[in-house]
């Protein structure tokens, strides 16, 4: 069904593109526009005392991990965006890069075609932001907080994907001016290389008032994401030749231990795993989202309120057969979406031979355990602009619960030490199942058309769980963990200056 939808969208785009290109010769070439922005910042992290804990686990959502265990403050280039845009009447091409002291990466790389019959449909092909919700597509140069929410970074790492998108947005004079609809077919690996035949669908419907009303604006959107990731059942451990260890799909459900007691945990789904076979099978990835935006003129200036809520099914993986080891449970378990082989996560995996970048991807196929969780999360912005002064006060509240089926003291890893009655309860729970809430308070000052200064403080709280302290083995490269029986110190203070050009 999804393949047929892709073919219909492609044919539809081709028909309109052919029609518009036949008249494109009458359009004057406007040349290439160069734009971009630089974000330079200072950060102070309220780092927990336990060696190795914070840089490996928590800072990644606020600009990236700190380099080592001794670092709790830094100067950094968060983003250095350079964008090239070539535009004609019914088409455009976009290429943008991100350059920092850490990396050089392509961000946007797409062609956009607009049909000239109804002037309501636009087709985009290439690398583009996923059309889901509000915060994913909201530009980092305009966003009032330094980073997107933890939830968005987890389920949509990198924000972008590679594929084909159709947008329906009628002209302002149309009776349907209030409606905007997006439909996209993407690889599902972020902007990385495709690794399987599965294609993901993203859809969004948005209703809004007219944008030319300066005193009031409101909109509401509904988003849907449906896709699959690949699980490979490998009966022989390819990392330790001759040792029979298998890689399974784990779903979260009620279980019974040897004493007849019931508990919640990740349970091996043997039937679903074996059905995948050595060539791989589908594991569902599905999200539902709702977002709203409101802007009104208050006595102090424009007040903006934006909110978003997302829930769904999220598969994640762990590429090791030492699934029950403390260092894996505490430091390697995650709830993140796949990002493909180039951006750091070799999942879904490849088969031998690999004709491209073997050093980056690896010479072998690496099987993995797949964990399936139900999650929910969202964010809420309050932005008060102070008249026409260029100053604004920002309050942002966000939360992300990677596992909605368990909470609090029920999240425990005691069993891995075999020293309590919980040793019978093999749950495979970890810090990856812990709920986070973040309250951010900030001030931005648009000094002029090019320069903006921002100060932002984030109070980060984890739910109190039964996850106890793990000492680790630093000599073996295993990070210790300070426990999550209370809130961990991991607040962040950011000062940023931005220059637009």
C-alpha positions as a printed NumPy array, in Angstrom:
array([[  0.   ,   0.   ,   0.   ],
       [  2.813,   2.416,   0.91 ],
       [  4.628,   1.613,  -2.349],
       [  1.498,   2.447,  -4.348],
       [  1.147,   5.729,  -2.454],
       [  4.745,   6.619,  -3.259],
       [  4.201,   5.893,  -6.96 ],
       [  1.044,   8.023,  -7.06 ],
       [  2.81 ,  10.946,  -5.369],
       [  5.758,  10.642,  -7.77 ],
       [  3.519,  10.553, -10.855],
       [  1.46 ,  13.465,  -9.527],
       [  4.613,  15.503,  -8.947],
       [  5.969,  14.64 , -12.395],
       [  2.79 ,  15.755, -14.175],
       [  2.742,  19.127, -12.432],
       [  6.497,  19.571, -12.787],
       [  6.319,  18.924, -16.534],
       [  3.593,  21.515, -16.881],
       [  5.375,  24.211, -14.928],
       [  8.79 ,  23.61 , -16.499],
       [  7.29 ,  24.113, -19.945],
       [  6.58 ,  27.714, -18.925],
       [  9.61 ,  28.227, -16.711],
       [ 11.629,  29.715, -19.58 ],
       [  9.557,  32.878, -19.226],
       [ 10.811,  33.349, -15.677],
       [ 13.755,  35.627, -14.986],
       [ 16.617,  33.937, -13.137],
       [ 17.074,  35.785,  -9.85 ],
       [ 20.465,  34.278,  -9.028],
       [ 21.682,  32.617,  -5.856],
       [ 20.88 ,  34.039,  -2.425],
       [ 23.383,  33.381,   0.372],
       [ 22.18 ,  33.525,   3.97 ],
       [ 22.888,  31.94 ,   7.307],
       [ 23.623,  32.505,  10.967],
       [ 26.312,  31.929,  13.585],
       [ 25.525,  30.873,  17.15 ],
       [ 28.435,  31.259,  19.56 ],
       [ 27.802,  30.394,  23.188],
       [ 29.108,  29.767,  26.69 ],
       [ 27.651,  26.969,  28.838],
       [ 27.963,  25.999,  32.471],
       [ 26.769,  22.54 ,  33.438],
       [ 25.835,  21.658,  37.026],
       [ 27.844,  18.469,  36.8  ],
       [ 27.295,  15.669,  39.307],
       [ 30.397,  14.695,  41.307],
       [ 30.438,  11.04 ,  40.258],
       [ 33.191,  10.525,  37.699],
       [ 31.907,   9.941,  34.205],
       [ 28.214,  10.395,  34.884],
       [ 27.101,  13.662,  33.358],
       [ 29.102,  13.941,  30.12 ],
       [ 27.994,  10.513,  28.974],
       [ 24.303,  10.764,  29.814],
       [ 22.703,  14.164,  30.114],
       [ 24.524,  16.978,  28.327],
       [ 23.856,  15.499,  24.882],
       [ 20.412,  17.126,  24.751],
       [ 21.793,  20.615,  25.419],
       [ 24.383,  21.021,  22.711],
       [ 26.258,  17.708,  22.831],
       [ 28.269,  15.733,  25.346],
       [ 31.132,  17.41 ,  27.129],
       [ 34.484,  16.094,  25.946],
       [ 35.621,  14.502,  29.223],
       [ 34.668,  13.916,  32.825],
       [ 36.532,  16.974,  34.085],
       [ 34.666,  19.521,  31.93 ],
       [ 31.654,  21.394,  33.27 ],
       [ 31.925,  24.669,  31.305],
       [ 32.782,  25.496,  27.723],
       [ 32.788,  27.975,  24.87 ],
       [ 31.439,  26.452,  21.675],
       [ 30.018,  27.156,  18.236],
       [ 26.58 ,  25.593,  18.5  ],
       [ 25.643,  26.254,  14.878],
       [ 27.343,  27.844,  11.895],
       [ 24.716,  27.68 ,   9.181],
       [ 25.434,  28.62 ,   5.562],
       [ 22.53 ,  28.443,   3.123],
       [ 22.407,  28.781,  -0.678],
       [ 19.022,  29.29 ,  -2.33 ],
       [ 18.244,  29.627,  -6.026],
       [ 14.657,  30.668,  -6.758],
       [ 12.552,  31.072,  -9.873],
       [  8.815,  31.608, -10.145],
       [  7.809,  27.965,  -9.796],
       [ 10.929,  26.239,  -8.506],
       [ 13.801,  26.56 ,  -6.086],
       [ 16.867,  24.673,  -4.928],
       [ 18.27 ,  24.779,  -1.394],
       [ 21.641,  23.674,  -0.049],
       [ 22.705,  24.386,   3.536],
       [ 25.652,  23.334,   5.695],
       [ 26.363,  23.409,   9.391],
       [ 29.97 ,  24.17 ,  10.364],
       [ 31.266,  24.057,  13.959],
       [ 34.503,  23.234,  15.763],
       [ 33.255,  19.63 ,  15.964],
       [ 31.976,  18.817,  12.501],
       [ 30.897,  19.778,   8.999],
       [ 27.468,  18.477,   7.966],
       [ 24.902,  18.911,   5.214],
       [ 21.571,  20.024,   6.69 ],
       [ 19.164,  20.805,   3.822],
       [ 19.615,  19.69 ,   0.234],
       [ 16.429,  19.67 ,  -1.816],
       [ 14.6  ,  20.854,  -4.902],
       [ 11.153,  22.4  ,  -4.554],
       [  8.573,  22.633,  -7.364],
       [  5.296,  24.558,  -7.27 ],
       [  2.506,  23.79 ,  -9.723],
       [  1.13 ,  26.73 , -11.692],
       [ -2.472,  25.629, -12.218],
       [ -3.992,  25.961,  -8.744],
       [ -0.818,  27.396,  -7.193],
       [ -1.64 ,  25.363,  -4.107],
       [  0.625,  22.29 ,  -4.348],
       [  4.365,  22.239,  -3.662],
       [  6.633,  19.219,  -4.132],
       [  9.94 ,  18.832,  -2.302],
       [ 12.502,  16.111,  -3.031],
       [ 15.777,  15.562,  -1.18 ],
       [ 16.82 ,  16.226,   2.418],
       [ 14.26 ,  18.32 ,   4.324],
       [ 12.838,  18.763,   7.82 ],
       [ 10.241,  16.175,   8.737],
       [  6.734,  17.708,   8.515],
       [  5.67 ,  16.619,  12.002],
       [  4.359,  19.005,  14.642],
       [  5.694,  22.496,  15.201],
       [  9.103,  22.324,  16.874],
       [ 10.757,  20.009,  14.316],
       [ 10.406,  22.52 ,  11.464],
       [ 10.781,  25.635,  13.628],
       [ 14.106,  27.226,  12.663],
       [ 16.908,  27.208,  15.234],
       [ 17.6  ,  30.837,  14.306],
       [ 14.086,  31.86 ,  15.429],
       [ 13.436,  29.443,  18.294],
       [ 13.413,  31.202,  21.681],
       [ 15.098,  28.335,  23.568],
       [ 18.64 ,  27.143,  22.744],
       [ 17.575,  23.601,  21.805],
       [ 14.587,  21.571,  20.794],
       [ 12.951,  19.44 ,  23.481],
       [ 14.429,  16.159,  24.706],
       [ 11.478,  14.288,  23.178],
       [ 11.963,  15.758,  19.7  ],
       [ 15.707,  15.082,  19.776],
       [ 15.028,  11.465,  20.779],
       [ 12.315,  10.487,  18.303],
       [ 13.527,  12.756,  15.447],
       [ 17.325,  12.956,  15.776],
       [ 18.704,  15.508,  13.337],
       [ 15.151,  16.667,  12.491],
       [ 15.635,  15.89 ,   8.793],
       [ 15.076,  12.926,   6.509],
       [ 15.529,  11.98 ,   2.873],
       [ 12.522,  11.514,   0.611],
       [  9.615,  13.203,  -1.156],
       [  7.086,  15.646,   0.33 ],
       [  3.847,  17.134,  -1.006],
       [  2.302,  20.239,   0.56 ],
       [ -1.209,  21.564,  -0.092],
       [ -1.591,  25.196,   0.974],
       [ -4.207,  27.218,  -0.967],
       [ -3.724,  30.881,  -1.829],
       [ -4.85 ,  33.509,   0.737],
       [ -7.901,  34.407,  -1.366],
       [ -9.077,  30.78 ,  -1.478],
       [-11.961,  29.545,   0.67 ],
       [ -9.541,  26.911,   2.033],
       [ -6.859,  29.434,   2.998],
       [ -6.984,  28.134,   6.601],
       [ -5.82 ,  24.631,   5.616],
       [ -2.325,  23.227,   5.118],
       [ -1.65 ,  19.538,   4.516],
       [  1.721,  17.777,   4.306],
       [  2.354,  14.201,   3.188],
       [  5.851,  12.728,   2.953],
       [  7.478,   9.395,   2.176],
       [ 10.983,   9.142,   3.696],
       [ 13.72 ,   6.586,   4.317],
       [ 13.354,   6.823,   8.102],
       [ 17.1  ,   6.908,   8.874],
       [ 17.426,  10.649,   9.189],
       [ 19.49 ,  12.052,   6.33 ],
       [ 21.688,   8.949,   6.207],
       [ 21.942,   6.175,   3.629],
       [ 18.96 ,   3.874,   3.219],
       [ 19.432,   0.478,   4.877],
       [ 16.242,  -1.43 ,   4.035],
       [ 13.201,  -1.458,   1.747],
       [ 10.876,   0.017,   4.339],
       [  9.631,   3.568,   3.761],
       [  8.057,   5.738,   6.45 ],
       [  4.991,   7.957,   6.04 ],
       [  4.604,  11.367,   7.682],
       [  1.371,  13.334,   7.532],
       [  0.298,  16.63 ,   9.055],
       [ -2.899,  18.663,   8.813],
       [ -2.862,  22.232,  10.093],
       [ -5.69 ,  24.766,  10.527],
       [ -4.843,  28.433,  11.054],
       [ -6.2  ,  31.953,  10.948],
       [ -4.899,  34.472,   8.407],
       [ -1.282,  35.471,   9.03 ],
       [ -1.846,  39.131,   8.097],
       [ -3.823,  39.728,  11.308],
       [ -1.211,  41.397,  13.531],
       [ -3.355,  41.344,  16.684],
       [ -4.38 ,  37.686,  16.735],
       [ -3.168,  34.417,  15.273],
       [ -4.13 ,  30.85 ,  16.134],
       [ -3.415,  27.452,  14.639],
       [ -3.767,  23.78 ,  15.486],
       [ -2.193,  20.768,  13.843],
       [ -2.461,  17.   ,  13.886],
       [  0.499,  14.813,  12.893],
       [  0.995,  11.132,  12.186],
       [  4.157,   9.094,  11.678],
       [  4.071,   5.457,  10.578],
       [  7.158,   3.438,   9.747],
       [  9.207,   0.349,  10.459],
       [ 12.732,  -0.449,  11.549],
       [ 14.538,  -3.66 ,  10.741],
       [ 15.367,  -6.453,  13.169],
       [ 17.639,  -9.309,  12.133],
       [ 17.521, -12.635,  13.962],
       [ 21.084, -13.96 ,  14.127],
       [ 21.317, -17.346,  15.855],
       [ 25.123, -17.281,  16.057],
       [ 27.092, -14.553,  17.807],
       [ 29.241, -13.064,  15.042],
       [ 31.278, -11.09 ,  17.562],
       [ 32.469, -14.184,  19.48 ],
       [ 32.781, -17.   ,  16.979],
       [ 31.454, -20.35 ,  18.118],
       [ 29.332, -19.033,  20.992],
       [ 25.604, -19.457,  20.414],
       [ 23.961, -16.229,  21.511],
       [ 20.862, -14.772,  19.922],
       [ 19.444, -11.301,  19.36 ],
       [ 15.766, -10.829,  20.125],
       [ 12.847,  -8.427,  20.022],
       [ 11.75 ,  -7.416,  23.53 ],
       [  8.302,  -5.991,  24.25 ],
       [  7.351,  -4.418,  27.587],
       [  4.691,  -6.386,  29.449],
       [  3.738,  -8.125,  32.681],
       [  5.802, -11.143,  33.722],
       [  6.034, -13.625,  36.602],
       [  9.262, -14.483,  38.444],
       [ 10.352, -17.791,  39.952],
       [  8.519, -16.982,  43.2  ],
       [  5.211, -16.433,  41.389],
       [  5.3  , -12.655,  41.807],
       [  4.14 , -10.375,  38.983],
       [  6.255,  -7.509,  37.699],
       [  6.643,  -5.35 ,  34.591],
       [  9.665,  -5.66 ,  32.34 ],
       [ 11.008,  -6.31 ,  28.859],
       [ 10.006,  -9.792,  27.747],
       [ 11.667, -11.682,  24.929],
       [  9.287, -12.139,  22.   ],
       [ 10.68 , -15.332,  20.478],
       [  7.95 , -15.802,  17.872],
       [  8.27 , -12.281,  16.436],
       [ 12.055, -12.557,  16.47 ],
       [ 12.348, -15.87 ,  14.671],
       [  9.759, -14.712,  12.13 ],
       [ 12.176, -11.924,  11.145],
       [ 14.787, -14.462,  10.079],
       [ 18.351, -13.683,   9.126],
       [ 17.206, -11.314,   6.356],
       [ 15.282,  -9.139,   8.795],
       [ 11.704,  -8.179,   9.56 ],
       [  9.55 ,  -5.193,  10.47 ],
       [  9.245,  -3.581,  13.905],
       [  6.585,  -0.869,  14.093],
       [  7.472,   2.771,  14.781],
       [  4.383,   4.966,  15.134],
       [  3.667,   8.458,  16.545],
       [  0.575,  10.622,  16.972],
       [  0.93 ,  14.339,  17.669],
       [ -1.114,  17.435,  18.394],
       [  0.226,  20.997,  18.375],
       [ -1.235,  24.458,  18.86 ],
       [ -0.022,  28.045,  18.53 ],
       [ -1.597,  31.277,  19.768],
       [ -0.348,  34.859,  19.398],
       [ -2.188,  37.878,  20.812],
       [ -1.334,  41.511,  21.533],
       [ -1.155,  42.149,  25.27 ],
       [ -0.574,  45.471,  27.093],
       [  3.122,  44.573,  27.248],
       [  3.506,  43.45 ,  23.637],
       [  2.887,  40.297,  21.645],
       [  2.302,  37.184,  23.748],
       [  2.926,  33.796,  22.1  ],
       [  1.842,  30.434,  23.504],
       [  2.857,  27.227,  21.732],
       [  2.309,  23.645,  22.815],
       [  2.848,  20.149,  21.476],
       [  2.014,  16.638,  22.677],
       [  3.227,  13.379,  21.103],
       [  2.728,   9.738,  22.037],
       [  3.349,   6.436,  20.308],
       [  5.43 ,   3.302,  19.895],
       [  9.203,   3.709,  19.848],
       [ 11.665,   0.892,  19.019],
       [ 15.327,   1.223,  20.027],
       [ 18.307,  -1.11 ,  19.835],
       [ 21.405,  -2.231,  21.67 ],
       [ 24.22 ,  -3.712,  19.594],
       [ 25.674,  -6.161,  22.107],
       [ 24.947,  -9.679,  23.268],
       [ 26.052,  -8.788,  26.811],
       [ 22.592,  -7.415,  27.299],
       [ 22.422,  -7.919,  31.063],
       [ 25.79 ,  -6.416,  32.039],
       [ 25.756,  -3.405,  34.425],
       [ 27.791,  -1.208,  32.087],
       [ 25.297,  -1.843,  29.279],
       [ 22.23 ,  -1.356,  31.468],
       [ 23.503,   1.912,  32.93 ],
       [ 25.341,   3.476,  30.027],
       [ 24.335,   2.019,  26.661],
       [ 20.567,   1.462,  26.834],
       [ 18.615,   4.122,  24.946],
       [ 15.212,   5.03 ,  23.539],
       [ 16.442,   6.82 ,  20.41 ],
       [ 15.242,   6.422,  16.845],
       [ 17.622,   5.058,  14.21 ],
       [ 19.87 ,   7.579,  12.517],
       [ 21.601,   5.354,   9.978],
       [ 25.219,   4.268,   9.578],
       [ 26.912,   7.596,   8.909],
       [ 25.651,   9.656,  11.851],
       [ 26.959,   7.304,  14.497],
       [ 24.365,   4.595,  15.075],
       [ 24.895,   1.555,  12.857],
       [ 21.255,   0.521,  13.038],
       [ 19.531,  -0.812,  11.046],
       [ 22.588,  -2.755,   9.983],
       [ 24.088,  -3.746,   6.637],
       [ 25.032,  -7.02 ,   5.065],
       [ 28.437,  -7.953,   3.688],
       [ 29.818,  -6.694,   1.362],
       [ 29.435,  -2.988,   2.047],
       [ 30.394,  -1.001,  -1.044],
       [ 30.692,   2.358,   0.705],
       [ 32.502,   3.753,   3.735],
       [ 33.457,   0.391,   5.261],
       [ 35.565,   2.108,   7.915],
       [ 32.613,   4.146,   9.186],
       [ 30.006,   1.426,   8.956],
       [ 32.116,  -1.629,   9.781],
       [ 33.066,  -4.674,   7.778],
       [ 30.432,  -6.997,   9.252],
       [ 26.748,  -7.144,   9.832],
       [ 26.161,  -6.569,  13.554],
       [ 22.904,  -8.035,  14.906],
       [ 21.108,  -6.211,  17.695],
       [ 18.487,  -6.628,  20.388],
       [ 15.415,  -4.466,  19.752],
       [ 13.359,  -3.001,  22.609],
       [  9.84 ,  -1.653,  22.068],
       [  8.429,   1.041,  24.355],
       [  5.301,   3.191,  24.537],
       [  6.234,   6.832,  25.138],
       [  4.745,  10.303,  25.521],
       [  6.104,  13.811,  25.785],
       [  5.733,  17.406,  24.79 ],
       [  6.607,  21.024,  25.387],
       [  4.896,  24.309,  26.204],
       [  6.282,  27.786,  25.369],
       [  5.28 ,  31.151,  26.856],
       [  6.985,  34.04 ,  25.039],
       [  6.267,  37.615,  26.099],
       [  7.668,  40.274,  23.767],
       [  8.207,  43.564,  25.568],
       [  6.586,  46.108,  23.261],
       [  8.862,  46.961,  20.315],
       [ 12.054,  46.998,  22.394],
       [ 13.425,  43.74 ,  20.992],
       [ 13.4  ,  42.142,  24.447],
       [ 11.433,  38.999,  25.226],
       [ 10.921,  36.796,  28.275],
       [ 10.715,  33.041,  27.645],
       [  9.364,  30.213,  29.793],
       [  9.534,  26.699,  28.396],
       [  8.289,  23.535,  30.088],
       [  8.952,  20.135,  28.538],
       [  8.722,  16.502,  29.47 ],
       [  9.608,  13.141,  27.983],
       [  8.508,   9.781,  29.376],
       [ 10.22 ,   7.068,  27.29 ],
       [  8.232,   4.291,  28.971],
       [  4.688,   5.208,  30.005],
       [  3.925,   1.729,  31.35 ],
       [  6.145,   2.039,  34.412],
       [  7.264,   4.802,  36.743],
       [  9.043,   5.74 ,  39.953],
       [ 10.45 ,   3.104,  42.276],
       [  9.264,   0.324,  39.953],
       [ 12.177,   1.24 ,  37.659],
       [ 15.026,  -0.707,  39.207],
       [ 18.256,  -2.384,  38.125],
       [ 18.937,  -4.181,  41.431],
       [ 18.647,  -7.577,  39.786],
       [ 21.952,  -7.193,  37.956],
       [ 23.845,  -7.372,  41.256],
       [ 22.01 , -10.495,  42.432],
       [ 22.004,  -9.256,  46.027],
       [ 18.29 ,  -8.614,  46.687],
       [ 14.962, -10.332,  46.179],
       [ 14.671,  -8.349,  42.937],
       [ 17.351, -10.625,  41.467],
       [ 14.516, -12.792,  40.203],
       [ 12.928,  -9.874,  38.353],
       [ 14.949,  -9.624,  35.145],
       [ 13.368,  -6.449,  33.759],
       [ 16.165,  -5.002,  31.555],
       [ 15.03 ,  -1.583,  32.781],
       [ 17.606,   1.194,  32.778],
       [ 18.042,   5.   ,  32.885],
       [ 16.628,   4.924,  29.331],
       [ 13.175,   4.319,  30.897],
       [ 13.26 ,   7.321,  33.24 ],
       [ 10.957,  10.325,  32.751],
       [ 12.509,  13.808,  32.486],
       [ 10.965,  17.246,  32.968],
       [ 12.763,  20.495,  32.152],
       [ 11.771,  24.014,  33.165],
       [ 13.603,  26.672,  31.173],
       [ 13.581,  30.411,  31.854],
       [ 15.272,  32.844,  29.501],
       [ 15.675,  36.339,  28.13 ],
       [ 16.389,  37.29 ,  24.519],
       [ 17.356,  40.668,  23.152],
       [ 17.241,  41.398,  19.438],
       [ 19.824,  44.16 ,  19.377],
       [ 19.351,  44.885,  15.689],
       [ 18.365,  43.067,  12.502],
       [ 21.538,  40.978,  12.6  ],
       [ 22.456,  40.448,  16.261],
       [ 20.555,  38.652,  19.023],
       [ 21.692,  37.941,  22.587],
       [ 20.123,  35.205,  24.712],
       [ 20.442,  33.948,  28.294],
       [ 18.744,  30.689,  29.254],
       [ 18.651,  28.553,  32.437],
       [ 17.293,  24.991,  32.408],
       [ 16.268,  23.123,  35.544],
       [ 16.389,  19.43 ,  34.616],
       [ 14.631,  16.852,  36.797],
       [ 14.467,  13.072,  36.523],
       [ 11.797,  11.061,  38.273],
       [ 12.89 ,   9.317,  41.468],
       [ 13.421,   5.64 ,  40.736],
       [ 14.858,   2.457,  42.208],
       [ 18.024,   2.691,  40.094],
       [ 20.888,   2.444,  42.581],
       [ 24.478,   3.61 ,  42.296],
       [ 26.846,   1.824,  39.93 ],
       [ 30.571,   2.142,  40.631],
       [ 31.71 ,   0.978,  37.223],
       [ 35.221,   0.148,  36.138],
       [ 36.956,   3.275,  34.856],
       [ 40.052,   1.32 ,  33.848],
       [ 37.893,  -0.719,  31.469],
       [ 36.22 ,   2.386,  30.102],
       [ 32.916,   1.709,  31.885],
       [ 31.201,   4.846,  33.137],
       [ 29.939,   4.782,  36.723],
       [ 26.494,   6.163,  37.58 ],
       [ 25.372,   8.245,  40.579],
       [ 21.975,   6.485,  41.001],
       [ 18.535,   7.878,  40.28 ],
       [ 16.877,   7.433,  43.673],
       [ 16.838,  11.258,  43.787],
       [ 17.121,  14.072,  41.274],
       [ 20.577,  14.192,  39.669],
       [ 22.407,  17.511,  39.416],
       [ 22.299,  18.328,  35.711],
       [ 21.025,  21.909,  35.324],
       [ 22.425,  24.049,  32.53 ],
       [ 23.11 ,  27.764,  32.025],
       [ 23.638,  29.1  ,  28.474],
       [ 24.64 ,  32.519,  27.123],
       [ 24.395,  32.768,  23.344],
       [ 25.054,  35.462,  20.787],
       [ 23.669,  34.991,  17.292],
       [ 24.517,  36.795,  14.074],
       [ 22.249,  36.533,  11.025],
       [ 23.302,  37.422,   7.507]])
